[in-house]
Amino acid sequence: MGVPTTGLKLFLSARRPRMIRAVMQVRMALGVLATLLLLTLGCANEPKSRPIPSTTPVLTTLRPELTTTTTEKVVQRMAYVVQPGDTLGKIAKGFGVTVSELMRENGKEDTILGIGETLFIPPPSDESSD
């Protein structure tokens, strides 16, 4: 009873191992594609390291009318920590500024200093920097 008797059944039973093999190969190929897809998408979520720029980055905009350009120099303020025996006169002379400029820069109304107090040194005036 298990032996095929008609030609169609005999034909199908002879082709069955090839069809099974073809289906298995398709399943294998789909598995490999799915694995590659998961690996590709998984790597996309990892943070990417940025190369360190060798030049200063330049800000660009698609609307130049909104861009502000300035030619002013950026001045960094120096800080000085008051030591025992310091006076505003000594500090000002040491940095090439006047006592009044030093007081104005630090918002001081008198010349009393505290040891450990931080004073910000004003930038030199334009005449002395050229």
C-alpha positions as CSV (number, residue, x, y, z in Angstrom):
1,M,0.0,0.0,0.0
2,G,2.9,2.4,0.6
3,V,4.3,1.9,-2.9
4,P,3.0,4.4,-5.4
5,T,1.0,2.8,-8.2
6,T,0.1,5.7,-10.5
7,G,2.6,7.5,-12.7
8,L,1.9,10.9,-11.1
9,K,2.5,9.6,-7.6
10,L,5.6,7.9,-8.8
11,F,6.8,11.1,-10.5
12,L,6.2,13.2,-7.3
13,S,7.8,10.7,-5.0
14,A,10.9,10.7,-7.2
15,R,11.1,14.5,-7.2
16,R,10.4,14.8,-3.4
17,P,14.1,14.7,-2.2
18,R,15.1,17.4,-4.7
19,M,12.2,19.7,-3.6
20,I,13.0,19.1,0.1
21,R,16.6,20.0,-0.6
22,A,15.6,23.1,-2.5
23,V,13.3,24.2,0.3
24,M,16.1,23.7,2.8
25,Q,18.6,25.7,0.7
26,V,16.1,28.6,0.5
27,R,15.5,28.5,4.3
28,M,19.3,28.5,4.8
29,A,19.7,31.5,2.5
30,L,16.9,33.4,4.3
31,G,18.5,32.6,7.6
32,V,21.9,34.0,6.5
33,L,20.2,37.1,5.1
34,A,18.3,37.6,8.3
35,T,21.5,37.3,10.4
36,L,23.3,39.8,8.2
37,L,20.4,42.2,8.4
38,L,20.4,42.0,12.2
39,L,24.1,42.5,12.4
40,T,23.9,45.5,10.2
41,L,21.1,47.1,12.1
42,G,22.7,46.3,15.4
43,C,25.9,48.1,14.5
44,A,24.0,51.2,13.4
45,N,22.9,51.8,16.9
46,E,26.4,51.8,18.3
47,P,27.9,55.3,18.8
48,K,30.4,56.2,16.2
49,S,33.7,57.9,17.1
50,R,34.3,61.2,15.4
51,P,37.8,62.0,14.0
52,I,39.6,64.8,15.7
53,P,39.5,67.8,13.4
54,S,42.9,69.0,12.2
55,T,41.5,72.5,11.6
56,T,39.1,74.8,13.4
57,P,35.5,73.9,12.6
58,V,33.6,76.5,10.6
59,L,30.0,77.3,11.3
60,T,27.9,77.3,8.1
61,T,24.3,78.1,7.6
62,L,21.8,77.8,4.7
63,R,20.6,81.3,5.6
64,P,23.6,83.7,5.5
65,E,21.4,86.7,6.5
66,L,21.0,85.1,9.9
67,T,24.8,84.7,10.4
68,T,26.6,87.3,12.6
69,T,30.2,87.9,11.8
70,T,32.5,89.8,14.3
71,T,36.0,91.0,14.0
72,E,36.4,91.7,17.7
73,K,39.2,89.9,19.5
74,V,38.3,87.5,22.2
75,V,40.1,88.5,25.4
76,Q,40.7,85.9,28.1
77,R,40.8,87.4,31.6
78,M,43.7,86.3,33.8
79,A,43.0,85.5,37.4
80,Y,45.4,86.2,40.2
81,V,45.2,84.9,43.8
82,V,46.2,87.4,46.4
83,Q,49.3,86.4,48.5
84,P,50.5,87.7,51.9
85,G,52.1,91.1,51.4
86,D,50.3,91.9,48.1
87,T,48.8,95.3,47.5
88,L,46.7,96.5,44.6
89,G,49.6,98.8,43.6
90,K,52.1,95.9,43.4
91,I,49.6,93.6,41.6
92,A,48.7,96.4,39.1
93,K,52.3,97.2,38.4
94,G,53.2,93.5,38.0
95,F,50.6,93.2,35.3
96,G,51.0,96.6,33.6
97,V,47.6,98.0,34.5
98,T,46.6,100.8,36.8
99,V,45.1,100.4,40.2
100,S,41.8,102.0,39.1
101,E,41.5,99.6,36.1
102,L,42.2,96.7,38.5
103,M,39.5,98.0,41.0
104,R,37.0,98.6,38.2
105,E,37.5,95.1,36.7
106,N,36.9,93.5,40.1
107,G,34.1,95.8,41.3
108,K,36.1,96.9,44.3
109,E,35.2,100.2,46.1
110,D,38.3,100.1,48.4
111,T,41.8,98.8,48.3
112,I,41.4,96.2,51.0
113,L,42.5,92.8,49.9
114,G,42.1,89.4,51.5
115,I,44.7,86.6,51.3
116,G,43.4,84.0,48.9
117,E,41.1,86.5,47.2
118,T,40.9,86.0,43.4
119,L,41.4,89.1,41.3
120,F,40.7,89.3,37.6
121,I,43.3,91.2,35.7
122,P,41.9,93.6,33.0
123,P,43.4,93.3,29.5
124,P,46.1,95.9,28.8
125,S,44.9,99.1,27.2
126,D,45.1,99.4,23.4
127,E,48.0,101.8,23.5
128,S,50.3,99.4,25.4
129,S,49.3,96.2,23.4
130,D,50.5,97.4,20.0
